[in-house]
Amino acid sequence: MDGTLTAGEALPSMRALAKELHLSVITVQRAYEDLTRDGFIETVSGKGSFVAAQNQEFIREERLREAEGLLQRAAELGRSNGIPLEKLTGILTLFYEEGD
């Protein structure tokens, strides 16, 4: 997700990666299956696994989940310290619009 790998880049075989990381082939296979399911890698029979073009919807959902956690923490801090909701939403609006 951070761009370290580029779309189309070949990934090591499951056996090679398992050996390199001192893991079971089954563990690596499960990881590859999860990454395929989530759209991060594509596997071509007989050719191997490759980095897929970024799954923008998945990344957006992950970022939204992260933002929700931060906003929940801000709401808890505001509630426990008597900060009015209007003040918090005003601050959030300011920060959000400041980024434009």
N, C-alpha and C positions, 0 to 999 in steps of 0.2 A: 504494500500500500504506500510505502514511502518512496517508491521509485528506484530502489536499489537495483531491481531487476527490470529489464526491458521486455516489452511484449515480443513474443516469438523466441525468446532466449531458451535454449535447451536446458532441461534440468537433469541432474544425474539420475541414473537408473536407481530403482528402489534398493537393489542389492548394494550398489556402490555407496549410496547415501547411508544405508544401515551400517555398513562396515566403517565408513568414515566417522560416523557419530556414535559408534558402539551401541547400536540399538538393534532390536529385532526387526527383521524384514516385515513382519506383520504390523508392527507399530508404524513403520514408514508407509506401508501400504494404506493403512487407515488414514494417515495424515494426507496422503495424495488423494484418496477418495474424498475426504472432507474438502480439500482445496478445489477439487474438480466440481463437487456439488455446489460450492459457493462461488464458482466462476473465476477462480484465480489461476487455475491451470487447465490446460487442454491436453488430453492424452490421445495419441494417434497410434493405433495398433501397428506394431512392427517398427515404429519410428521413435517412440518415447513420449515423454511429457514435456510440455512447453509452457512458458509463462503466457497467460491469456491477457488480452487487453483488459485494462482495469474495469471491474464491475462497479460502475458508478453508483448504481442503486444500493448495493451492499455497503459501499463506503459511506454513502449519505446516511444510511440507517445506523451505522456504527457511530458516526459523528453526532447524530441526533441523540442516541443513547448516552453518549458522553456528555452532551450539553444538558440533557435531562438530569443527570446525576449532579452536575455542578449547580444547576438551578434549584434542585431539591436542597442541596447544602445551603445555598443562599437564602432560601425560604426559611429553613430551620434557624439559621443565624438571625434573620430578621425577626422572626416570631419570638425567639428566646430573648432578644434584646430590645423588644418594643419598637422596632423600626417599622413604620407603616408600609403597607403593600404599595401604596402610591409612590412612595419614595424609592422603593426597590425597582418598580417598573420604570420609573423615570430614569434611574441610573442605567438600567439595562437598555432602554431606548437610546440614551446618550451614547453608550458604548457601541451599540449596534450601528447607529447612524454615523458615528465618528469614523467607522471603517470604510465609508464610501469615498 
